Amino acid sequence: MSSRLLPNEPGDRKCLKCNEMFRSKSAANRICKKCSQINASLKVSEAQLARERGAKRLNGNLIEEQDTYEMNFS
């Protein structure tokens, strides 16, 4: 039996910012409450965030524009 959580299940996960374990609602919740509050208090524009994050990629392929790729799950 695996102890790995399914993406939609709540559980203890490691914060991607501070590396501390916290109780997460799902895999979409990967930043703890403390770090989320810090992030929310930062005054950063969307343009600054985009420059810091760099180019968007999906499976190693550069994504030119939003929603320009298809995912095949079959």
For each residue, the residues with C-beta under 8 A, 3 or more apart:
1:
2:
3:
4:
5: 9 11 13 27
6: 9 27
7: 26 27 28
8: 26 27
9: 5 6 26
10: 23 24 25 26
11: 5 23 24
12: 21 22 23 24
13: 5 21 22 24 27 29 30
14: 19 20 21 22
15: 18 19 20 21 22 30 31 32 35
16: 30 31
17: 31 32 35 38 39
18: 15 32 34 35
19: 14 15
20: 14 15 32
21: 12 13 14 15
22: 12 13 14 15 32 33
23: 10 11 12
24: 10 11 12 13 27 29 30
25: 10 28 29
26: 7 8 9 10 29
27: 5 6 7 8 13 24 30
28: 7 25
29: 13 24 25 26
30: 13 15 16 24 27
31: 15 16 17 35 36 39
32: 15 17 18 20 22 35 36
33: 22 36 37
34: 18 37 38
35: 15 17 18 31 32 38 39
36: 31 32 33 39 40
37: 33 34 40 41
38: 17 34 35 41 42
39: 17 31 35 36 42
40: 36 37
41: 37 38
42: 38 39
43:
44: 48 49
45: 48 49
46: 49 50
47: 50 51
48: 44 45 51 52
49: 44 45 46 52 53
50: 46 47 53
51: 47 48 54
52: 48 49
53: 49 50 56
54: 51
55: 62 63
56: 53 62 63
57: 60 61 62 63
58: 61 63 69
59:
60: 57
61: 57 58 69
62: 55 56 57
63: 55 56 57 58 66 68 69
64: 68
65: 68
66: 63
67:
68: 63 64 65
69: 58 61 63
70:
71:
72:
73:
74:
